[in-house]
Amino acid sequence: MSRPIELVCPAGTPAALAAAVEAGADAVYFGFRDRTNARNFPGLNFSPKEAAEGVALCRRHGVRPMIAINTYPDAGDEALWQRAVDIAAEAGAHAVILCDMGLAAYAAKRHPDLRLHLSVQAAAANEHAIRFYRDAFGIRRVVLPRVLTVPQIAALTQAVPEVETEVFVFGGLCVMAEGRCSLSSYATGQSPNKDGVCSPASAVRYEQEGEVMVSRLAGYTINRFGPGEPAGYPTLCKGRFRAMNRDGHLFEDPTSLDASTLVPDFARAGVAALKIEGRQRGKAYVAQVVKSLKAAIAGTQAAAPAAFLEGGVATTGAYTRAWQ
C-alpha cells in the first residue's frame, strides 16, 4: 500500500515553522537569511542556529525538515551556497532543495547520505530531464513547475517512478516559468533567480497623487489605485498597464492557486507530496492553510481559506487548463 500523500508547508520564520508543526504539517521547508534562498526578503528566514533549532523541533514532532537552497550561484563564487549545503547536512535536515547542477554535484559528493530534492526553480518538466537529474546527482524528488496538467503529471510519475513528484497545491502564482524570470531584475537590478528577491521592498514606493495611490517599483509605475481600492504590492508581472489603448493586467491577474479540490486527482496521479507556497506569509496563514489542506487530504474538506487568496480570486491553473 502506498504511503499517504505528504503535505509540505512553508516557514519564513521560526514562529511560522512552529505554527506549521502544531497545525499538523508532514514536512516543512525553509531557507537561510542570504542569497542562497529564493525568498531572501528582509525580516524573514533563518540563521544557521535557528535552522538547527528548527530541524530539531521538526524531528521531535515527527515532521520532515527540508532546507531550500534554491538560487543559482555566481560563477566562481559558489562558497556561500556550498556552505549552506554543509550547514543543512550538519543540522540533520531531511532534505535540501536545490536547482543548480553544480551545487547538486557538490552535495551528492560531499554528503552522499543527504537526500536531494530538485527545486521547481530547475523547471524540470519532462521525463528526460528528471532522469538526467536522477542519474547524475541521485535526485530523490522533483518539485514540478506549475505548467503541467494532471494527466501530464500522471504520465511523469509512471515514466520515472523511482523519483517522487511534488506539486504546488495552494498559494501565489507567477506567470513566468520558474527559474526563468527576468522582469524584476530588469527593473531593479536584483534577480529572483540569483539574489532571491522579486520586486524587493527597497525598490518599492507608494505615492499619493490627488485621490489616486500610485505604486512604483524602481521608478516604474506599476499600478494606480482609485479611492477605496486596496493598494496591492507592486509586483511587476501583476501590474496594470496601458496597451492598445486599454488599461488592464497585461501579464497576469492577481490570482492565487487553489487546487485543493484536485487532491484526489493528484493522489491517483501518483503524486508523493503537495506543496503550499508562502514563505513570505505569517504564521496565521501557515496554520490555517495547513489545517485546511490536511482536511482536504483526509477527504473531510475541499476548500482552503478564501481570506488568503491574492485578489480574492482562485484558480486551478494549468492543472485543469479551464481556459481552453
Summary of the structure (lengths in Angstrom):
residues: 324
radius of gyration: 19.5
end to end distance: 36.0
largest distance: 64.0
contacts: 1095
relative contact order: 0.15
helix: 36%
strand: 23%
